[in-house]
Amino acid sequence: MLVALIAKDKAGALSVRQENRPAHVDYLKSTGCVAQAGPLLDDTGDMIGSLVILDVADKAAAQEWADNDPYAKAGLFADVQLIPWNRVIG
């Protein structure tokens, strides 16, 4: 099952994102269930959130993945949504 994780950063948390980015990227690469991933950007190009497409068994697995993301553990996010996703193109 594909699940879109859409997370928005807390206001003023760019330094938290930057400090935890290496651990987050390692986590993305090591878990084996990330189909696509990248930061959400504001109009000036600064990172303000994350979009991760997870390929997992079920929504509970997606939640477990999200809970263990170094960004989540660092308290970066103001809001996280896990939404089942249907790939049509790509």
C-alpha positions in Angstrom: 0.0 0.0 0.0 1.3 3.5 -0.9 0.9 6.2 1.8 1.7 9.9 1.4 3.2 11.4 4.4 2.8 15.2 4.3 4.4 17.0 7.1 4.6 20.8 7.8 7.4 22.2 9.9 6.8 24.3 13.0 7.4 28.0 12.3 11.0 29.1 12.7 12.3 25.5 12.8 14.7 25.6 9.9 17.7 25.1 12.2 16.0 21.9 13.7 15.5 20.6 10.1 19.1 21.3 9.1 20.6 19.8 12.3 18.6 16.6 11.8 18.8 16.3 8.0 21.7 13.9 7.8 20.0 11.4 10.2 16.7 11.9 8.4 18.2 11.2 4.9 20.0 8.1 6.3 16.6 6.9 7.7 15.0 7.5 4.3 17.6 5.4 2.6 17.9 2.6 5.2 14.3 1.6 5.8 13.6 0.1 2.4 10.0 1.4 2.2 10.5 4.9 0.8 9.3 5.1 -2.8 9.9 8.9 -3.2 10.8 11.7 -0.8 11.7 15.4 -0.8 11.2 18.7 1.1 8.3 21.0 0.7 9.5 24.6 -0.1 8.2 28.1 0.5 8.2 30.8 -2.2 11.8 31.6 -1.5 13.0 28.0 -1.8 13.5 27.4 2.0 12.5 24.0 3.3 9.2 24.1 5.2 8.1 20.5 5.3 8.3 17.0 3.9 6.6 14.8 1.3 7.4 11.1 1.6 5.7 8.3 -0.4 5.9 5.1 1.7 5.3 1.6 0.3 4.2 -0.3 3.4 1.9 -3.2 4.4 -0.7 -1.0 6.0 -1.4 2.4 7.6 -0.1 1.2 11.0 3.3 0.5 9.4 3.2 4.0 7.9 2.5 5.5 11.3 5.4 3.4 12.9 7.7 4.7 10.2 6.6 8.3 10.8 7.0 8.0 14.5 10.6 6.8 14.1 11.7 9.5 11.6 14.5 11.5 13.2 12.6 14.7 12.2 9.6 13.6 14.2 11.8 12.6 17.2 13.4 16.1 17.1 9.9 17.7 17.3 10.3 19.4 13.9 6.7 19.0 12.7 3.6 21.1 13.5 1.4 18.8 11.5 1.7 15.3 9.9 -0.8 13.6 7.7 -0.7 10.0 6.5 -3.0 9.6 3.4 -3.4 6.5 1.3 -2.3 7.2 -2.2 -3.0 5.7 -5.6 -0.2 6.0 -8.1 -1.7 6.7 -11.6 1.5 7.9 -13.4 5.1 7.2 -12.6 
